[in-house]
Amino acid sequence: MTVRTEPTAQVEAGQVEPAKTPNRLPTITTMILAVAFIALGAWVVYDMNTVPDTAVTAEIETLLDDYLAAWNTSDGEAFVELVTAGYTLDMVGGVASATERVEGASELINSLEPMEWSVAVVGERMMTGDGPWYVTEVEHFTAPGYGAEGADGVSTFTVVDDGGTLKIARHAFVGNN
């Protein structure tokens, strides 16, 4: 007949080894990693669905679209309405003074028509600032003088509040011109 003893008595008698406490480190590590991966996934979803700090506002986007349309349609009058009285156009190879550009805008813009000038924005514009605002865009030009492939460049616009109306105060261009 076998005598049944309590486990504690068996341990004390040396008949059974005491149970080892399970190692919880792998379980804890797995749980921490799972929480970290879930948090990372949530952050990625959040980041993909938020507007970047460099997004251009709708009002400034419209101003720049109208500005480029004035260049593309050789509309000097529309151009003058979109720029400040102190507007400056800076290009590689020279700086046009504000007076020359604003007073002669119609002549400048109208001179592009016979050249079949066209400029298009490539990609998305980026903006920084909180008045004045600085907007940068990559542009692709086509005109007979630029060859079959056209030319590329980067324009940076300084947009200001001119008496309650947003206008372009400066246009700096760097590229193949």
C-alpha positions as CSV (number, residue, x, y, z in Angstrom):
1,M,0.0,0.0,0.0
2,T,1.3,3.4,-0.9
3,V,0.9,6.2,1.5
4,R,-0.2,9.4,0.0
5,T,1.6,12.4,1.3
6,E,1.1,16.1,0.7
7,P,3.5,17.6,-1.9
8,T,5.0,19.8,0.8
9,A,5.9,16.8,2.8
10,Q,7.3,15.0,-0.2
11,V,9.6,18.0,-0.9
12,E,10.7,18.2,2.7
13,A,11.4,14.4,2.6
14,G,13.5,14.9,-0.5
15,Q,11.3,12.6,-2.6
16,V,10.3,15.4,-5.1
17,E,12.2,18.4,-6.3
18,P,10.5,21.7,-5.7
19,A,8.8,23.1,-8.8
20,K,10.7,25.8,-10.5
21,T,9.1,29.2,-11.1
22,P,8.6,29.5,-14.8
23,N,10.7,32.1,-16.6
24,R,8.4,34.9,-17.6
25,L,11.0,36.9,-19.6
26,P,10.0,35.5,-23.0
27,T,6.4,36.1,-22.4
28,I,7.0,39.7,-21.2
29,T,9.3,40.4,-24.1
30,T,6.7,39.0,-26.6
31,M,4.0,41.2,-25.1
32,I,6.2,44.4,-25.2
33,L,7.1,43.7,-28.8
34,A,3.4,43.1,-29.7
35,V,2.4,46.4,-28.1
36,A,5.3,48.2,-29.8
37,F,4.3,46.8,-33.3
38,I,0.7,47.7,-32.8
39,A,1.7,51.3,-31.7
40,L,4.0,51.6,-34.8
41,G,1.2,50.4,-37.1
42,A,-1.2,53.0,-35.6
43,W,1.4,55.7,-36.0
44,V,2.0,54.8,-39.7
45,V,-1.8,54.9,-40.4
46,Y,-2.0,58.3,-38.6
47,D,1.0,59.7,-40.4
48,M,-0.4,58.6,-43.8
49,N,-3.7,60.3,-43.1
50,T,-2.5,63.7,-41.8
51,V,-1.6,66.7,-43.9
52,P,2.2,67.4,-43.9
53,D,3.5,70.7,-42.4
54,T,4.6,71.6,-45.9
55,A,1.1,71.5,-47.5
56,V,0.1,74.5,-49.5
57,T,-3.2,76.1,-48.6
58,A,-6.0,76.2,-51.1
59,E,-5.9,80.0,-51.4
60,I,-2.2,80.1,-52.1
61,E,-2.5,77.1,-54.5
62,T,-5.1,79.1,-56.5
63,L,-2.9,82.2,-56.5
64,L,0.0,80.2,-57.9
65,D,-2.1,78.4,-60.5
66,D,-3.5,81.8,-61.7
67,Y,0.0,83.2,-61.8
68,L,1.3,80.4,-64.0
69,A,-1.8,80.6,-66.1
70,A,-1.0,84.3,-66.7
71,W,2.4,83.3,-67.9
72,N,1.1,80.4,-70.1
73,T,-1.6,82.5,-71.7
74,S,0.5,85.7,-72.1
75,D,-2.0,87.6,-70.0
76,G,0.0,90.7,-68.7
77,E,-3.1,92.3,-67.1
78,A,-3.9,89.2,-65.0
79,F,-0.2,89.0,-64.1
80,V,-0.2,92.5,-62.7
81,E,-3.2,91.8,-60.5
82,L,-1.4,88.8,-58.9
83,V,1.8,90.5,-57.9
84,T,2.7,93.3,-55.5
85,A,3.9,96.8,-56.6
86,G,7.4,95.8,-55.4
87,Y,7.4,92.4,-57.2
88,T,10.8,91.0,-58.2
89,L,11.7,88.2,-60.6
90,D,15.1,86.7,-59.8
91,M,16.5,84.4,-62.4
92,V,19.9,82.8,-62.9
93,G,21.9,85.3,-64.8
94,G,20.3,88.4,-63.5
95,V,17.7,90.1,-61.3
96,A,14.9,92.2,-62.8
97,S,14.0,95.1,-60.7
98,A,10.5,95.5,-59.3
99,T,9.9,98.6,-61.4
100,E,10.9,96.9,-64.7
101,R,8.8,93.8,-64.0
102,V,5.6,95.4,-62.8
103,E,5.5,98.3,-65.2
104,G,6.5,96.2,-68.2
105,A,4.6,93.1,-67.2
106,S,2.2,93.1,-70.1
107,E,5.1,93.5,-72.5
108,L,7.1,90.7,-70.8
109,I,4.2,88.3,-70.6
110,N,2.9,89.1,-74.1
111,S,6.3,88.5,-75.6
112,L,6.0,84.8,-74.6
113,E,3.0,84.1,-76.8
114,P,4.9,83.9,-80.1
115,M,7.4,81.6,-78.5
116,E,4.6,79.0,-77.6
117,W,5.8,79.2,-74.0
118,S,4.4,76.7,-71.5
119,V,5.3,75.9,-68.0
120,A,3.9,73.1,-65.9
121,V,4.3,72.2,-62.2
122,V,5.9,68.8,-61.6
123,G,4.9,67.1,-58.4
124,E,3.5,68.8,-55.3
125,R,4.3,72.3,-54.1
126,M,5.9,72.8,-50.6
127,M,5.2,75.7,-48.4
128,T,6.7,77.1,-45.2
129,G,6.1,80.3,-43.2
130,D,3.2,82.0,-41.6
131,G,3.0,85.3,-43.5
132,P,5.1,85.8,-45.6
133,W,4.8,82.3,-47.1
134,Y,7.5,80.7,-49.1
135,V,6.4,78.2,-51.7
136,T,8.7,76.0,-53.8
137,E,7.8,74.0,-56.9
138,V,9.6,72.1,-59.6
139,E,8.7,73.3,-63.1
140,H,9.0,71.9,-66.6
141,F,9.2,74.4,-69.5
142,T,8.5,73.8,-73.2
143,A,9.2,76.3,-75.9
144,P,11.1,76.1,-79.2
145,G,14.2,77.6,-77.6
146,Y,14.4,74.8,-75.0
147,G,14.7,71.9,-77.5
148,A,12.4,68.9,-77.8
149,E,12.8,67.8,-74.2
150,G,12.2,71.3,-72.7
151,A,13.9,72.4,-69.5
152,D,13.5,72.0,-65.8
153,G,13.9,74.3,-62.9
154,V,12.8,75.2,-59.4
155,S,10.8,78.3,-58.5
156,T,10.4,79.8,-55.0
157,F,7.6,82.3,-54.5
158,T,7.3,84.7,-51.7
159,V,3.6,85.2,-51.0
160,V,2.4,88.1,-48.9
161,D,-0.8,89.6,-47.6
162,D,-1.1,92.8,-49.6
163,G,-4.0,94.8,-47.9
164,G,-6.1,91.7,-47.3
165,T,-5.3,90.0,-50.7
166,L,-2.6,87.4,-51.1
167,K,-0.1,88.4,-53.8
168,I,3.3,87.3,-55.1
169,A,6.1,89.6,-54.0
170,R,9.0,87.7,-55.3
171,H,9.6,84.9,-57.8
172,A,13.1,83.3,-57.7
173,F,13.9,80.8,-60.4
174,V,16.9,78.5,-60.7
175,G,17.3,76.0,-63.6
176,N,17.9,75.6,-67.3
177,N,16.9,78.9,-68.8
